[in-house]
Amino acid sequence: MKSKQMVVLFFAVLLMLSPYQDYDAPQVNASSEHAALKVKISEILSDENLKGAVAGVSIRSAESGELIYENNADIRLEPASNMKLLTAAAALETLGPDYTFTTEVLADGEVKGNKLHGDLYLKGKGDPTLMVEDFEAMAKSLQKAGIREVKGNLIADDSWYDDIPLSEDIAWNDETNYTGSQISALTAAPNEDYDAGTVIVAAYPSDTAGELAEIQVTPKNDYVEIVNEAKTVNSDQSKDISIERKHGTNQIVVKGTIPVDGSRSRSWIAVSEPTGLALNLFRQSLEKEGIKVKGKTATDGKTPKTAELLVSKESIPLEKLFIPFMKLSNNGHAEVLVKEMGKVVHDEGSWDKGLEVVEYFLRENGVDADTMRLRDGSGMSHVNMVPANEISQLLYQVKEKAWFPVYLNSLPVAGNSERF
């Protein structure tokens, strides 16, 4: 989640979840409970740390929809990751909890003996959960089918979405950070948090002071270039490691010092043009299975309509993806869902068409979209503007949806390590 400075904005949206509590619990006087709640919130908002901040707070009864408390709740404020509440609800309504993403391997040519006389295509359709194991499984399927050599090229096809990798308002200093990872229909994730389009770079001390630190990249690949300038120092010296990617390149520079007995330092780094990372991992997997590619590797291809499907891989359903998406506030997942909704509804995987779907969903469910300005799905844009009352209204409106249990289960719970 992209943290926001409290002095700039404080945004809170609350929903009274009484219908989901134990019905046998002792009942308390609602008016006195509400009065006490108002006092507590007023105390929080008067905290010295919030001096100069604008706080939008909306508390609404889940039973009746009645507003119990509001503070600047009709003022349009930057929602930050509250934006994901809108995106997630629209995705569950539009795509459904069982929706999956498909990745395909196709051949444009004839297989004779153990050779493919033509090009091999890796076609992505938005799956943000692809990991090394998935590329290896697809390569193994080709090996089991008897293919040992590709006479043509290995080509990535990410045309399922448009070719705009970053939302228009993203800050320049977010471009290399995992919270601002580039969006592609064909991408790869380093682990089961599914931070697609990123690599994890870790620096470890060597056994001897004065030597370079040891660098580990996950997933292993030769798509990014590591420039190691980090030194191992004596145990009485401090750890001061920086791991940064140079803008517009995939050169990652590791600098600083790490004590000989110190703990690792690691960072999640967004790669430039993540389609290339996915294709690199697939080529490595083919080589591991003994499949040679005689031609070149290309990332700007489009699969011919006549190509033959060889392997198809389905992602986990949205119901399962929503756990890392919402609980870990994964920005990339939100943007993928926006583009996927645009593709499914309007046959255009873009932010413009996807946000049209989100806005339509909000209007159809009693939310005043005219009060909002939506620019992305994650809340990374500082141009997004949403009133707190409209978010609490959304939460009230969707509680009767068939998919609401999936939505509710995905929400982070403060103070609960298993839920936040």
C-alpha positions in Angstrom: 0.0 0.0 0.0 1.2 3.5 -0.9 1.4 5.4 2.4 0.1 8.9 2.5 1.3 11.7 4.7 -1.2 12.4 7.4 -0.6 16.2 7.3 -1.8 16.1 3.7 -4.9 14.0 4.1 -6.7 11.8 6.6 -9.5 9.7 5.0 -11.7 7.3 7.0 -14.7 5.4 6.0 -16.5 3.2 8.6 -19.5 0.8 8.4 -21.4 -0.5 11.4 -21.4 -4.2 10.9 -24.1 -5.1 13.4 -25.9 -7.6 11.0 -22.8 -9.7 11.0 -22.4 -9.9 14.8 -23.7 -12.6 17.0 -27.5 -12.1 17.3 -27.5 -13.5 20.8 -25.1 -10.8 22.0 -26.6 -8.5 24.7 -28.3 -5.5 23.1 -27.3 -2.0 24.1 -29.2 1.2 23.7 -28.4 2.4 20.1 -28.7 6.1 20.8 -26.3 6.0 23.8 -23.9 3.8 21.8 -23.9 6.2 18.9 -23.4 9.2 21.2 -20.4 7.5 22.8 -19.0 6.7 19.4 -19.4 10.3 18.3 -17.5 11.5 21.3 -14.6 9.0 20.7 -14.3 10.0 17.0 -14.3 13.7 17.9 -11.5 13.1 20.3 -9.5 11.4 17.6 -10.1 14.1 15.1 -9.0 16.8 17.6 -5.6 15.1 18.0 -2.6 17.4 17.6 -1.2 15.1 14.9 -4.2 15.9 12.7 -3.8 19.7 12.9 -4.3 21.1 9.5 -5.6 17.9 8.0 -9.0 17.4 6.3 -10.7 14.3 7.7 -13.6 12.8 5.8 -15.5 10.3 8.1 -18.7 8.5 7.4 -20.3 5.9 9.7 -23.5 4.3 8.5 -25.8 1.6 9.9 -25.5 -1.6 8.0 -29.1 -2.5 9.0 -30.8 0.7 7.8 -28.3 2.7 5.9 -28.8 5.6 8.3 -25.9 7.9 8.7 -24.8 7.7 12.3 -21.8 10.1 12.1 -20.3 12.2 9.5 -17.5 14.7 9.3 -16.7 16.5 6.0 -18.3 13.4 4.6 -19.6 15.1 1.4 -16.3 16.8 0.6 -14.3 15.1 -2.2 -11.0 13.9 -0.8 -8.2 11.7 -2.1 -9.3 8.2 -1.2 -5.9 6.5 -1.4 -6.3 2.8 -1.0 -10.0 3.2 -0.1 -10.3 3.3 -3.9 -9.8 -0.5 -3.9 -13.2 -0.8 -2.2 -14.9 0.5 -5.3 -12.7 -1.5 -7.7 -13.2 -4.7 -5.8 -16.9 -4.4 -5.7 -17.2 -3.6 -9.4 -14.9 -6.6 -10.3 -17.0 -9.0 -8.2 -20.2 -7.8 -9.8 -18.8 -7.7 -13.4 -16.4 -10.7 -13.4 -17.7 -12.8 -10.5 -15.9 -14.6 -7.7 -15.1 -17.6 -9.9 -13.5 -15.6 -12.7 -10.0 -16.7 -13.8 -7.3 -15.4 -16.1 -5.9 -17.5 -18.9 -2.4 -17.8 -20.2 -1.8 -19.6 -23.5 1.1 -21.2 -25.4 0.4 -21.4 -29.2 2.2 -22.5 -32.3 2.2 -20.8 -35.7 3.6 -23.7 -37.7 3.6 -27.4 -38.0 5.1 -29.9 -35.6 7.1 -32.5 -37.5 8.8 -35.1 -35.4 10.1 -33.3 -32.3 10.5 -29.9 -34.0 8.1 -27.0 -34.3 8.6 -25.5 -37.8 7.4 -22.0 -36.9 7.1 -19.5 -34.1 6.0 -20.2 -30.5 3.8 -17.7 -28.8 3.2 -17.0 -25.1 0.0 -15.1 -24.9 -1.0 -13.3 -21.7 -4.5 -12.4 -20.7 -3.9 -10.5 -17.5 -3.0 -13.2 -15.0 -1.1 -11.4 -12.1 -0.3 -14.7 -10.4 2.1 -16.3 -12.8 5.3 -17.6 -11.1 8.4 -19.6 -12.2 6.6 -22.8 -11.4 3.8 -22.0 -13.9 6.2 -21.3 -16.7 8.0 -24.5 -15.9 4.7 -26.4 -15.9 3.8 -25.0 -19.4 7.3 -25.9 -20.7 7.0 -29.4 -19.2 3.6 -29.9 -21.1 5.4 -29.0 -24.3 8.2 -31.5 -23.5 5.6 -34.2 -22.8 4.0 -33.4 -26.1 7.3 -34.4 -27.8 8.6 -30.9 -28.7 12.3 -30.6 -28.4 13.1 -27.7 -30.7 11.5 -24.5 -32.0 12.8 -23.6 -35.4 11.3 -20.1 -35.3 11.1 -17.3 -32.8 9.7 -17.2 -29.2 7.2 -14.4 -29.1 5.3 -12.7 -26.2 1.8 -11.4 -26.9 0.5 -9.0 -24.3 -2.1 -7.3 -26.7 -5.0 -8.4 -24.4 -4.5 -5.0 -22.8 -3.5 -1.7 -24.3 0.2 -0.7 -24.3 0.0 1.9 -21.6 1.8 0.4 -18.6 1.3 3.2 -16.0 -1.7 5.3 -15.0 -1.4 8.9 -16.2 -1.0 10.4 -12.7 1.6 8.1 -11.2 4.5 10.0 -9.6 7.9 9.7 -11.2 9.4 8.3 -7.9 6.9 5.5 -7.8 7.9 4.1 -11.2 10.6 1.9 -9.9 8.8 0.9 -6.7 6.7 -2.2 -6.5 3.6 -0.1 -5.5 3.9 1.5 -8.9 4.6 -1.6 -11.0 3.9 -1.5 -14.7 0.7 -3.2 -15.9 0.9 -5.8 -18.6 -1.4 -8.6 -19.8 1.7 -10.9 -19.6 3.7 -10.6 -16.4 5.3 -12.6 -13.6 5.3 -12.5 -9.8 8.1 -13.4 -7.4 6.0 -15.2 -4.8 2.5 -15.9 -3.6 1.9 -12.3 -2.6 1.7 -11.9 -6.4 3.4 -8.5 -6.8 3.3 -8.9 -10.5 6.0 -7.1 -12.6 8.5 -7.1 -9.7 11.6 -8.9 -8.6 12.8 -9.2 -5.0 16.4 -8.2 -4.6 18.1 -9.2 -1.3 21.6 -8.3 -0.1 23.4 -10.6 2.3 26.8 -10.2 4.0 29.7 -12.3 2.8 31.8 -14.2 5.2 34.6 -11.7 5.2 34.7 -7.9 5.8 35.9 -6.0 2.8 34.2 -8.3 0.2 31.2 -7.5 -1.8 27.8 -8.4 -0.4 26.1 -11.4 -1.9 23.0 -10.5 -4.0 20.0 -12.8 -4.6 17.3 -12.0 -7.1 13.8 -13.7 -7.0 12.8 -15.0 -9.5 16.2 -15.9 -10.9 16.5 -14.3 -14.4 18.9 -12.6 -16.7 16.3 -9.9 -17.7 17.5 -7.5 -15.0 21.1 -6.4 -14.5 22.5 -6.2 -11.0 25.2 -3.7 -10.3 26.7 -4.7 -7.0 28.5 -1.9 -5.1 27.5 -3.1 -1.6 30.4 -3.9 0.7 30.6 -6.3 3.7 32.0 -4.4 6.7 33.0 -5.3 10.3 30.3 -6.2 12.8 30.7 -3.0 14.7 29.8 -0.9 11.6 26.3 0.0 10.5 24.0 -1.4 7.9 23.1 1.1 5.2 21.9 -0.6 2.0 20.0 1.0 -0.9 18.5 -1.0 -3.8 17.2 1.0 -6.7 16.5 0.6 -10.4 17.6 3.3 -12.8 14.7 4.9 -14.5 14.0 3.6 -18.0 16.3 0.6 -17.6 16.4 -2.7 -15.9 19.7 -2.0 -14.2 19.4 -2.4 -10.4 22.1 -0.8 -8.4 22.8 -2.2 -4.9 24.9 0.2 -2.8 26.1 0.7 0.8 27.4 -1.4 3.7 26.2 -4.5 5.5 27.9 -5.9 8.7 29.5 -9.3 8.4 27.0 -10.7 11.0 24.1 -8.5 9.9 20.7 -9.4 8.6 19.7 -9.2 5.0 18.3 -6.1 3.3 15.8 -6.6 0.6 13.5 -4.6 -1.7 10.7 -5.3 -4.1 11.6 -3.6 -7.4 9.3 -3.0 -10.3 10.8 -4.0 -13.6 10.6 -2.0 -16.8 8.5 -3.7 -19.5 7.5 -6.7 -17.4 6.4 -8.7 -20.5 10.1 -9.2 -21.1 10.6 -10.7 -17.7 7.7 -13.2 -18.2 9.2 -14.2 -21.6 12.6 -14.6 -20.1 11.4 -16.9 -17.4 9.5 -19.0 -20.0 12.6 -19.3 -22.2 14.6 -20.4 -19.2 11.9 -23.0 -18.4 12.0 -24.3 -22.0 15.8 -24.7 -21.8 15.4 -26.5 -18.5 13.1 -29.0 -20.2 15.6 -29.5 -23.0 13.6 -27.4 -25.6 15.8 -25.3 -27.8 14.6 -22.1 -29.5 16.6 -21.5 -32.6 15.1 -18.0 -33.4 15.0 -14.7 -31.5 13.0 -13.6 -28.5 10.5 -10.8 -29.2 8.1 -9.0 -26.9 6.0 -7.1 -29.4 4.1 -9.9 -31.1 0.5 -10.6 -31.8 -0.7 -14.2 -32.1 -2.0 -15.1 -35.6 -5.6 -16.2 -35.6 -4.5 -19.5 -37.2 -2.1 -20.4 -34.4 -2.8 -23.7 -32.7 -3.3 -23.8 -28.9 -0.8 -26.1 -27.3 -1.1 -25.3 -23.6 -3.5 -23.3 -21.5 -3.1 -22.3 -17.9 -5.9 -21.0 -15.6 -5.2 -18.7 -12.7 -6.7 -19.0 -9.2 -10.3 -17.6 -9.1 -10.9 -14.0 -7.9 -12.2 -15.3 -4.6 -8.7 -16.5 -3.8 -6.9 -13.6 -5.5 -8.9 -11.1 -3.4 -7.0 -12.2 -0.2 -3.6 -10.8 -1.3 -5.3 -8.1 -3.3 -7.3 -6.5 -0.5 -5.5 -7.6 2.7 -2.1 -6.6 1.3 -3.6 -3.6 -0.6 -1.9 -4.7 -3.9 -2.0 -1.8 -6.3 -1.2 -3.9 -9.4 -4.1 -6.3 -8.8 -6.5 -3.3 -8.7 -5.2 -1.9 -12.0 -5.3 -5.4 -13.7 -9.0 -5.7 -12.6 -9.8 -2.3 -14.1 -8.3 -3.2 -17.4 -9.9 -6.7 -17.3 -13.3 -5.2 -16.8 -12.7 -2.9 -19.7 -11.7 -5.8 -21.9 -14.6 -8.0 -20.9 -17.3 -5.4 -21.2 -16.0 -3.1 -23.9 -13.4 -5.3 -25.6 -10.7 -2.8 -24.7 -8.3 -3.4 -21.8 -7.6 0.2 -20.8 -8.0 2.4 -17.8 -10.6 4.6 -19.6 -12.9 1.7 -20.5 -12.4 -0.1 -17.2 -13.2 2.9 -15.2 -16.3 3.4 -17.3 -17.4 0.0 -16.0 -16.6 0.9 -12.4 -18.6 4.1 -12.7 -21.6 2.3 -14.3 -21.6 -0.2 -11.5 -21.6 2.6 -8.8 -24.5 4.4 -10.5 -26.5 1.1 -10.7 -26.0 0.5 -7.0 -27.1 3.8 -5.6 -23.8 5.6 -5.4 -23.5 9.2 -6.8 -20.7 8.9 -9.2 -21.1 12.5 -10.2 -19.4 13.5 -6.9 -16.3 11.5 -7.8 -13.3 11.7 -10.0 -11.8 8.3 -10.8 -8.4 8.0 -12.5 -7.2 4.5 -11.5 -8.2 1.4 -9.6 -5.8 1.4 -6.7 -5.8 4.9 -5.3 -2.2 5.6 -6.4 -3.3 8.6 -8.4 -3.4 11.9 -6.4 -6.1 13.1 -8.7 -8.8 10.6 -7.5 -11.5 12.3 -5.5 -14.3 10.6 -3.6 -16.6 11.7 -0.7 -16.6 9.5 2.4 -20.4 9.3 2.4 -20.4 7.6 -1.1 -18.0 4.9 0.1 -20.1 4.1 3.1 -23.2 4.1 0.8 -21.5 1.6 -1.4 -20.7 -0.7 1.5 -24.4 -0.5 2.6 -25.7 -1.2 -0.9 -23.6 -4.3 -1.7 -24.2 -6.2 1.6 -27.0 -8.1 0.0 -25.0 -9.2 -3.0 -24.4 -12.9 -3.5 -20.7 -12.2 -3.7 -20.6 -10.0 -0.5 -19.1 -12.8 1.7 -16.1 -12.9 -0.6 -15.8 -9.1 -0.4 -16.2 -9.0 3.4 -13.7 -11.8 3.9 -11.1 -9.9 1.8 -11.2 -6.8 3.9 -8.2 -6.2 6.2 -8.8 -6.1 10.0 -6.6 -3.8 12.0 -4.9 -5.5 14.9 -5.4 -9.0 13.5 -2.2 -10.4 12.0 -4.0 -13.0 10.0 -6.2 -10.4 8.4 -4.1 -7.3 8.0 
